[in-house]
Amino acid sequence: MHGNDILNQDEIDALLHGVDSGAVDTEAEPAPGEVRTYDFTNQV
């Protein structure tokens, strides 16, 4: 998006629907070398 670009209501609704349905990933990728916690008890 550029400085003057604004989402219209349909785009906002589509984005929110994507977040709610899991289609849009909301977790940021870890930085290289960053330590991440890992839960060994929660394996599928």
PyMOL Python script that loads the backbone (N, CA, C, O; Angstrom):
from pymol import cmd

cmd.read_pdbstr("""\
ATOM      1  N   MET A   1       0.840  -1.176   0.000  1.00  0.00           N
ATOM      2  CA  MET A   1       0.000   0.000   0.000  1.00  0.00           C
ATOM      3  C   MET A   1       0.886   1.241   0.000  1.00  0.00           C
ATOM      4  O   MET A   1       1.971   1.246   0.582  1.00  0.00           O
ATOM      5  N   HIS A   2       0.427   2.250  -0.635  1.00  0.00           N
ATOM      6  CA  HIS A   2       1.126   3.521  -0.658  1.00  0.00           C
ATOM      7  C   HIS A   2       0.481   4.443   0.367  1.00  0.00           C
ATOM      8  O   HIS A   2      -0.552   4.106   0.945  1.00  0.00           O
ATOM      9  N   GLY A   3       1.077   5.587   0.592  1.00  0.00           N
ATOM     10  CA  GLY A   3       0.604   6.513   1.600  1.00  0.00           C
ATOM     11  C   GLY A   3      -0.858   6.900   1.488  1.00  0.00           C
ATOM     12  O   GLY A   3      -1.519   7.081   2.510  1.00  0.00           O
ATOM     13  N   ASN A   4      -1.388   7.033   0.274  1.00  0.00           N
ATOM     14  CA  ASN A   4      -2.768   7.468   0.100  1.00  0.00           C
ATOM     15  C   ASN A   4      -3.730   6.317  -0.139  1.00  0.00           C
ATOM     16  O   ASN A   4      -4.927   6.545  -0.312  1.00  0.00           O
ATOM     17  N   ASP A   5      -3.234   5.088  -0.153  1.00  0.00           N
ATOM     18  CA  ASP A   5      -4.104   3.933  -0.378  1.00  0.00           C
ATOM     19  C   ASP A   5      -4.853   3.598   0.904  1.00  0.00           C
ATOM     20  O   ASP A   5      -4.253   3.439   1.967  1.00  0.00           O
ATOM     21  N   ILE A   6      -6.153   3.496   0.788  1.00  0.00           N
ATOM     22  CA  ILE A   6      -7.011   3.154   1.921  1.00  0.00           C
ATOM     23  C   ILE A   6      -7.889   1.995   1.501  1.00  0.00           C
ATOM     24  O   ILE A   6      -8.416   1.981   0.389  1.00  0.00           O
ATOM     25  N   LEU A   7      -8.050   1.018   2.387  1.00  0.00           N
ATOM     26  CA  LEU A   7      -8.921  -0.114   2.085  1.00  0.00           C
ATOM     27  C   LEU A   7     -10.372   0.341   2.081  1.00  0.00           C
ATOM     28  O   LEU A   7     -10.793   1.127   2.930  1.00  0.00           O
ATOM     29  N   ASN A   8     -11.129  -0.165   1.114  1.00  0.00           N
ATOM     30  CA  ASN A   8     -12.560   0.123   1.137  1.00  0.00           C
ATOM     31  C   ASN A   8     -13.241  -0.905   2.043  1.00  0.00           C
ATOM     32  O   ASN A   8     -12.592  -1.846   2.499  1.00  0.00           O
ATOM     33  N   GLN A   9     -14.512  -0.741   2.305  1.00  0.00           N
ATOM     34  CA  GLN A   9     -15.217  -1.603   3.255  1.00  0.00           C
ATOM     35  C   GLN A   9     -15.213  -3.061   2.815  1.00  0.00           C
ATOM     36  O   GLN A   9     -15.083  -3.951   3.655  1.00  0.00           O
ATOM     37  N   ASP A  10     -15.354  -3.326   1.514  1.00  0.00           N
ATOM     38  CA  ASP A  10     -15.327  -4.708   1.025  1.00  0.00           C
ATOM     39  C   ASP A  10     -13.974  -5.355   1.281  1.00  0.00           C
ATOM     40  O   ASP A  10     -13.910  -6.529   1.645  1.00  0.00           O
ATOM     41  N   GLU A  11     -12.886  -4.603   1.096  1.00  0.00           N
ATOM     42  CA  GLU A  11     -11.545  -5.127   1.343  1.00  0.00           C
ATOM     43  C   GLU A  11     -11.322  -5.379   2.830  1.00  0.00           C
ATOM     44  O   GLU A  11     -10.698  -6.370   3.207  1.00  0.00           O
ATOM     45  N   ILE A  12     -11.825  -4.493   3.665  1.00  0.00           N
ATOM     46  CA  ILE A  12     -11.721  -4.676   5.118  1.00  0.00           C
ATOM     47  C   ILE A  12     -12.485  -5.925   5.541  1.00  0.00           C
ATOM     48  O   ILE A  12     -11.976  -6.734   6.317  1.00  0.00           O
ATOM     49  N   ASP A  13     -13.699  -6.083   5.037  1.00  0.00           N
ATOM     50  CA  ASP A  13     -14.508  -7.254   5.370  1.00  0.00           C
ATOM     51  C   ASP A  13     -13.823  -8.542   4.912  1.00  0.00           C
ATOM     52  O   ASP A  13     -13.824  -9.534   5.641  1.00  0.00           O
ATOM     53  N   ALA A  14     -13.236  -8.535   3.706  1.00  0.00           N
ATOM     54  CA  ALA A  14     -12.547  -9.716   3.189  1.00  0.00           C
ATOM     55  C   ALA A  14     -11.330 -10.047   4.043  1.00  0.00           C
ATOM     56  O   ALA A  14     -11.068 -11.218   4.316  1.00  0.00           O
ATOM     57  N   LEU A  15     -10.590  -9.037   4.465  1.00  0.00           N
ATOM     58  CA  LEU A  15      -9.422  -9.252   5.313  1.00  0.00           C
ATOM     59  C   LEU A  15      -9.830  -9.827   6.667  1.00  0.00           C
ATOM     60  O   LEU A  15      -9.218 -10.782   7.146  1.00  0.00           O
ATOM     61  N   LEU A  16     -10.853  -9.255   7.280  1.00  0.00           N
ATOM     62  CA  LEU A  16     -11.320  -9.758   8.573  1.00  0.00           C
ATOM     63  C   LEU A  16     -11.844 -11.182   8.459  1.00  0.00           C
ATOM     64  O   LEU A  16     -11.614 -12.002   9.348  1.00  0.00           O
ATOM     65  N   HIS A  17     -12.543 -11.481   7.373  1.00  0.00           N
ATOM     66  CA  HIS A  17     -13.034 -12.842   7.151  1.00  0.00           C
ATOM     67  C   HIS A  17     -11.855 -13.804   6.992  1.00  0.00           C
ATOM     68  O   HIS A  17     -11.889 -14.915   7.520  1.00  0.00           O
ATOM     69  N   GLY A  18     -10.829 -13.390   6.279  1.00  0.00           N
ATOM     70  CA  GLY A  18      -9.647 -14.221   6.104  1.00  0.00           C
ATOM     71  C   GLY A  18      -8.936 -14.497   7.417  1.00  0.00           C
ATOM     72  O   GLY A  18      -8.468 -15.612   7.647  1.00  0.00           O
ATOM     73  N   VAL A  19      -8.850 -13.502   8.270  1.00  0.00           N
ATOM     74  CA  VAL A  19      -8.226 -13.684   9.585  1.00  0.00           C
ATOM     75  C   VAL A  19      -9.063 -14.631  10.430  1.00  0.00           C
ATOM     76  O   VAL A  19      -8.522 -15.538  11.064  1.00  0.00           O
ATOM     77  N   ASP A  20     -10.378 -14.432  10.447  1.00  0.00           N
ATOM     78  CA  ASP A  20     -11.271 -15.283  11.239  1.00  0.00           C
ATOM     79  C   ASP A  20     -11.241 -16.730  10.772  1.00  0.00           C
ATOM     80  O   ASP A  20     -11.297 -17.645  11.593  1.00  0.00           O
ATOM     81  N   SER A  21     -11.152 -16.949   9.459  1.00  0.00           N
ATOM     82  CA  SER A  21     -11.197 -18.311   8.917  1.00  0.00           C
ATOM     83  C   SER A  21      -9.838 -18.998   8.947  1.00  0.00           C
ATOM     84  O   SER A  21      -9.747 -20.200   8.702  1.00  0.00           O
ATOM     85  N   GLY A  22      -8.779 -18.243   9.245  1.00  0.00           N
ATOM     86  CA  GLY A  22      -7.446 -18.820   9.272  1.00  0.00           C
ATOM     87  C   GLY A  22      -6.733 -18.754   7.929  1.00  0.00           C
ATOM     88  O   GLY A  22      -5.602 -19.226   7.811  1.00  0.00           O
ATOM     89  N   ALA A  23      -7.367 -18.181   6.919  1.00  0.00           N
ATOM     90  CA  ALA A  23      -6.756 -18.079   5.593  1.00  0.00           C
ATOM     91  C   ALA A  23      -5.623 -17.053   5.567  1.00  0.00           C
ATOM     92  O   ALA A  23      -4.735 -17.125   4.718  1.00  0.00           O
ATOM     93  N   VAL A  24      -5.658 -16.100   6.499  1.00  0.00           N
ATOM     94  CA  VAL A  24      -4.614 -15.083   6.587  1.00  0.00           C
ATOM     95  C   VAL A  24      -3.786 -15.374   7.825  1.00  0.00           C
ATOM     96  O   VAL A  24      -4.304 -15.387   8.941  1.00  0.00           O
ATOM     97  N   ASP A  25      -2.491 -15.608   7.619  1.00  0.00           N
ATOM     98  CA  ASP A  25      -1.593 -15.893   8.729  1.00  0.00           C
ATOM     99  C   ASP A  25      -1.344 -14.614   9.517  1.00  0.00           C
ATOM    100  O   ASP A  25      -0.940 -13.599   8.948  1.00  0.00           O
ATOM    101  N   THR A  26      -1.581 -14.659  10.813  1.00  0.00           N
ATOM    102  CA  THR A  26      -1.420 -13.461  11.634  1.00  0.00           C
ATOM    103  C   THR A  26      -0.163 -13.488  12.482  1.00  0.00           C
ATOM    104  O   THR A  26       0.125 -12.524  13.191  1.00  0.00           O
ATOM    105  N   GLU A  27       0.591 -14.577  12.420  1.00  0.00           N
ATOM    106  CA  GLU A  27       1.827 -14.651  13.188  1.00  0.00           C
ATOM    107  C   GLU A  27       2.995 -14.266  12.301  1.00  0.00           C
ATOM    108  O   GLU A  27       3.140 -14.780  11.191  1.00  0.00           O
ATOM    109  N   ALA A  28       3.821 -13.366  12.790  1.00  0.00           N
ATOM    110  CA  ALA A  28       4.987 -12.929  12.029  1.00  0.00           C
ATOM    111  C   ALA A  28       6.039 -14.035  12.010  1.00  0.00           C
ATOM    112  O   ALA A  28       6.162 -14.809  12.959  1.00  0.00           O
ATOM    113  N   GLU A  29       6.784 -14.094  10.932  1.00  0.00           N
ATOM    114  CA  GLU A  29       7.886 -15.044  10.840  1.00  0.00           C
ATOM    115  C   GLU A  29       8.983 -14.601  11.801  1.00  0.00           C
ATOM    116  O   GLU A  29       9.248 -13.405  11.920  1.00  0.00           O
ATOM    117  N   PRO A  30       9.623 -15.544  12.488  1.00  0.00           N
ATOM    118  CA  PRO A  30      10.697 -15.159  13.409  1.00  0.00           C
ATOM    119  C   PRO A  30      11.910 -14.642  12.636  1.00  0.00           C
ATOM    120  O   PRO A  30      12.185 -15.072  11.516  1.00  0.00           O
ATOM    121  N   ALA A  31      12.608 -13.733  13.250  1.00  0.00           N
ATOM    122  CA  ALA A  31      13.833 -13.211  12.647  1.00  0.00           C
ATOM    123  C   ALA A  31      14.888 -14.314  12.648  1.00  0.00           C
ATOM    124  O   ALA A  31      14.879 -15.167  13.535  1.00  0.00           O
ATOM    125  N   PRO A  32      15.793 -14.314  11.678  1.00  0.00           N
ATOM    126  CA  PRO A  32      16.855 -15.329  11.661  1.00  0.00           C
ATOM    127  C   PRO A  32      17.641 -15.302  12.968  1.00  0.00           C
ATOM    128  O   PRO A  32      18.075 -14.243  13.420  1.00  0.00           O
ATOM    129  N   GLY A  33      17.818 -16.460  13.560  1.00  0.00           N
ATOM    130  CA  GLY A  33      18.554 -16.565  14.810  1.00  0.00           C
ATOM    131  C   GLY A  33      17.722 -16.296  16.046  1.00  0.00           C
ATOM    132  O   GLY A  33      18.233 -16.409  17.160  1.00  0.00           O
ATOM    133  N   GLU A  34      16.456 -15.943  15.885  1.00  0.00           N
ATOM    134  CA  GLU A  34      15.585 -15.660  17.030  1.00  0.00           C
ATOM    135  C   GLU A  34      15.197 -16.967  17.713  1.00  0.00           C
ATOM    136  O   GLU A  34      14.928 -17.967  17.048  1.00  0.00           O
ATOM    137  N   VAL A  35      15.171 -16.952  19.018  1.00  0.00           N
ATOM    138  CA  VAL A  35      14.783 -18.125  19.797  1.00  0.00           C
ATOM    139  C   VAL A  35      13.266 -18.166  19.891  1.00  0.00           C
ATOM    140  O   VAL A  35      12.621 -17.172  20.225  1.00  0.00           O
ATOM    141  N   ARG A  36      12.705 -19.343  19.587  1.00  0.00           N
ATOM    142  CA  ARG A  36      11.256 -19.525  19.695  1.00  0.00           C
ATOM    143  C   ARG A  36      10.978 -20.612  20.721  1.00  0.00           C
ATOM    144  O   ARG A  36      11.705 -21.603  20.797  1.00  0.00           O
ATOM    145  N   THR A  37       9.924 -20.425  21.511  1.00  0.00           N
ATOM    146  CA  THR A  37       9.535 -21.459  22.458  1.00  0.00           C
ATOM    147  C   THR A  37       8.877 -22.599  21.699  1.00  0.00           C
ATOM    148  O   THR A  37       8.250 -22.384  20.662  1.00  0.00           O
ATOM    149  N   TYR A  38       9.021 -23.810  22.218  1.00  0.00           N
ATOM    150  CA  TYR A  38       8.435 -24.983  21.576  1.00  0.00           C
ATOM    151  C   TYR A  38       7.842 -25.863  22.657  1.00  0.00           C
ATOM    152  O   TYR A  38       8.529 -26.226  23.612  1.00  0.00           O
ATOM    153  N   ASP A  39       6.586 -26.206  22.516  1.00  0.00           N
ATOM    154  CA  ASP A  39       5.882 -27.016  23.504  1.00  0.00           C
ATOM    155  C   ASP A  39       5.894 -28.474  23.056  1.00  0.00           C
ATOM    156  O   ASP A  39       5.115 -28.861  22.185  1.00  0.00           O
ATOM    157  N   PHE A  40       6.772 -29.283  23.644  1.00  0.00           N
ATOM    158  CA  PHE A  40       6.885 -30.692  23.277  1.00  0.00           C
ATOM    159  C   PHE A  40       5.678 -31.506  23.728  1.00  0.00           C
ATOM    160  O   PHE A  40       5.456 -32.606  23.223  1.00  0.00           O
ATOM    161  N   THR A  41       4.896 -30.985  24.668  1.00  0.00           N
ATOM    162  CA  THR A  41       3.730 -31.728  25.157  1.00  0.00           C
ATOM    163  C   THR A  41       2.514 -31.540  24.271  1.00  0.00           C
ATOM    164  O   THR A  41       1.510 -32.230  24.453  1.00  0.00           O
ATOM    165  N   ASN A  42       2.578 -30.627  23.323  1.00  0.00           N
ATOM    166  CA  ASN A  42       1.425 -30.333  22.475  1.00  0.00           C
ATOM    167  C   ASN A  42       1.697 -30.790  21.042  1.00  0.00           C
ATOM    168  O   ASN A  42       1.656 -29.982  20.114  1.00  0.00           O
ATOM    169  N   GLN A  43       1.973 -32.075  20.860  1.00  0.00           N
ATOM    170  CA  GLN A  43       2.263 -32.623  19.538  1.00  0.00           C
ATOM    171  C   GLN A  43       1.036 -33.300  18.968  1.00  0.00           C
ATOM    172  O   GLN A  43       0.297 -33.975  19.685  1.00  0.00           O
ATOM    173  N   VAL A  44       0.826 -33.121  17.690  1.00  0.00           N
ATOM    174  CA  VAL A  44      -0.323 -33.732  17.013  1.00  0.00           C
ATOM    175  C   VAL A  44       0.126 -35.004  16.348  1.00  0.00           C
ATOM    176  O   VAL A  44      -0.679 -35.688  15.716  1.00  0.00           O
TER     177      VAL A  44
END
""", "prot")
cmd.dss("prot")
cmd.show_as("cartoon", "prot")
cmd.util.cbc("prot")
cmd.orient("prot")
